[in-house]
Amino acid sequence: MKAQIATLLEGFNGFLVTLVRRRSLILEMAKREIATQYTGSLLGFFWTFINPLIMIFILWLVFGLGFRTVPKGNVPYVIWLTAGMSMWNTFQEVVLGTTGVIVGNAHLVKKMRFPLSILPVVKLVGSTITHGVFLLVLVGLILLYRLPFSLYWFQVLYYFFAMSVLALGIGWIVSSVNVFIRDMNQIVRIMLQIGFWVTPIFWDLSIMSEKLQWILRLNPVFYVINGYRDSFIYYVPFWLHWRMTIYFWGLTGIIFVLGAFIFLRLRPHFADVV
């Protein structure tokens, strides 16, 4: 038993070391993927700006003007919405993109020495472009409404790191399982759709009962979305939510380690199925 645990720990350590050592390859593949994404498109890279703007405009039109949603603190709804959408859109893009990343790179699976574990990381790095666009839109709206600048804005780097660890853990799980169960892609899409509506992205958690609020707070994505709003709108340091922070990192740590172990165990069998 001890020998098996030692082997697993050694494999996990090598798994993490590979991500660090192959950082140059990760960046190069991410650049290539971004360039390929807009090849042949008339507007090209401008779609990176157009899509987020349209999404934010529609949700603002429906819930901000139609239902007249008023967030906590009576802040401009479009800013409150954009702060939440900037994180959720990136999280969704990473998780959904990593689901089919192994199957979509079947030619690399045959190369047993190629570190397939970096493919979900490539998706994460590539998604930072869209995330950066969302943040530019958010900062532009904050300046437009003449809200004050704060050093708490830089706290978003911590929350982005937190989201990245969570998304990577999930990404390693779904990408490896999808090799053997091809329905995983559809399952992930459905789960993300449910997650979008039950996570307080365009509605305020305070409208729910205390009991339901407690249940919804168990969603680890809520911690990050709330953190983005604390950073850009409410100027609340993350350590004030120390209970939520301990819970988030406990759950995220389990998901991250579990994802790495599942990927390690299934990796030798990829070539037999793909």
N, C-alpha and C positions, 0 to 999 in steps of 0.2 A: 504493500500500500504506500509506504513512504517513498519507494523507488518511483512509483507511478506519479505521485504528487511532485517529486523532484523533476521528473521528465516534463510534466505539464508546465511547471514554473520556468524551467529552462526554455521550453518552446515559446512561452509567453514573452519572456525577456528578449529572445531572438526576434520575435514578432515586432516588438516595439523598436528594437535597434534597427531593424530593416527600414522602418518608416523614416528614421532620422538619416540613415546612410544614403537612402535613395531620394533625398529631398530635391536634388537637381533634376532627376528623372521625373519626379512628380510635377515640378513646375513646368518642365518642357512639355509634358503630355497635356497639362492643363491649358497651356497656351495654344497648343495644336487643336485641342477640342473646342476652345472658344472661337478660333479662326474658322474651323470647319462648320460650326453652327450657323454662321451667317454667309457661307459661300453660296453665290448665286442669288442672294436676296437683293432686291432693288434698294431697300432702305438700309440693309446691313445692320451695323451696330446700333443704329437709331432705334431699332425694335427693343433694345434693352431699356430705353427710356419710355417708349410708347406704351408697352404692355403694363408696367407698374402704374403709370399715370391713368390709363383707362380703368384699371381695376379699382384704384383708389377713388376715382371720380364716380364710378357707378355705385360703390358702397356708400360713399358720402351722400350721393343724391338720394338713395333709397332710405338710409337710416338717419342721416344727418338732417336732411330737409323733409323727407317723407314722414318718417316716424318721430322726427325731432328728438333724437336721442341726445341726452345731456350727460356727459361723463362727470365723474367725481371731480370737484374743484371748479366746475363750470369752465373748463378750458375749451378752446376751439375744437370741435369734434373732428375735423379733418386732420388736425395734428395728432390727436389722441389715437385716431384710427391708423394713421400712417406709421406711428411708432410700433403698434402691434403688428401691422401687416409686413413691415420690413423684416421682422424676425421670422414670422410664420412662413412667408414666401420662400425664404432661404432654407428653412428647415424642411419644408415640403419638397423643394427642388432637390435637395441632397438625398433625402430618403427615397423619393420616387426614382431619382436618377441612378442610385446605387443598386436598386432591386434587380435590374437586368444587366448590370455592368459585366458580370462574368460571362453570361450567355452571349452578350453582344460583342465580346472580345474572345471568341472561341479560338482564334488563331494564336492567342497568347497562352491559352490553357495548355496547349500541347507542349509548350516550352516549360518544362518542369522547373527550370532554374529562374524563370521570371517571377518576381514577387507580386503575385496577384493581389495581395493584401493592400497594395498601394492604390488600386483602382478606385475604391470608394473615397480615398483621400484626394485623388485627382478630381473627382466630382465636387468635393467640398471646396477645393481651391478654385475651381472654375466658377462656382456659384458666388464667390466673393465679388465678382463684377456686378452682378445683379443686385447684390446686397448693398454695394457701394452706391449704386444709383438710387436705391430706396432711401439711403441715408442722406444723399444730396437733396432729394426731394423734401425729406423731413426737415433738414436744416433750412432749406429755402422757405418752407412754410413758417417755420419758427421766426425767421427774420422778417417775413412778410407781415406777420401778426405782431411784430415788435416785442416778442417775449425775450427775456434777458438771457445772455450767454452765461453758462456755468461750467465750472471744471468737472461737474458731475457727468457731463457729456462723455468724458473719456472712460467713465465707468462701463460704458457699453462694450469696451474691449473684453472686460471680464465676462460679461453675459454672452458675448459672441463665442468666446472660448468654451463656456459652459454648454451652449447649444451645439457646438462642434463635437464635443466629446459624446454627448447624448446621440447626435445624429450618426456619428461614426459607429458607435456600438450597435445601433439598430441597423445601420447599413451593412455591417459585416454579417449580421444574422440573416437578413432578408436576401442578400445577394447570394450567399452560399446555399440557403435552403431553396431558392428559386431555381438552382441548377437541377434539382431533383423533383421539385413540385412547381411546375410552370404556372400554376394558378396563383402563386404568391404575388405576382404583379397586380392582378385584379384585386386580391385581398388587401394589399397595401393601399391601392387607390381608394377602396371603400373606407378603410380605416382612417385615411387622411381626410376624406370628406366628412366623416363623423367627427373627427378631431377638430376640423375647422369650425363646425357649428357649435360644439360643446365647449370650446375654449373661448374665453372672453376676449375676442379679437375686435368685434364691432359692437359688442354690447357690454355693459358694465356688470361686474360680478355682484355689486351691491343690490341689484334688483331681485336677486334670488334670496330664498330663506337661509337662515344661519346654517341649518343642517345641510342644505344642498351646496352652500358655499364651501363647507368643510370637505365635502366629497369632491367638488370640482378642483379644489386646491391640490388634490393628490396627483393631478395631471402634471408631470414635470415640465411640460411646455409652458404651463401657466407661470411658473417661476421666472422663466426667461422673458416672456412677454411683459409681465409686470415689472421686471427689471429694466427693460427698455424704457418704459413709461416713467419709472422712478428716475432714470438717468436724464431723460430729455425734458420731462414735464414737471415732476414733483420734487426733484432734487433730494432723493432719499438714498443714503448710503446702504449698500447691500448688507452690511453687518447688522443693521437693525432688524433684518428678517432672519436672525440666526437660526431659529427653529426650521424655517423653510429651507435655509441654506444647507443645514445638516441633512435634512430629509432628501433634498435634491441630489446632493453629491453621494449620499449613501445609495440611492436607487440608480443614479447614473453610473456610479462606479461598478455596480453589479452588472448593469446592461453592457457596459464597455468591456469588462473582463469576460463576461459570458459570450459576447459577440466574437471576441478574439479567439476564445477556446473553440467555439463552434466552427469558425472558419478554419482553424488549424486542423481540427479533426476531419473535416469534410474535404479539405483541399486535395489530398491524395487521390480522391475518387472523382474529381471533376472531369478528368480526361476520359474516363470510362463512359460518361453520360453525355457530355457536350458533343 
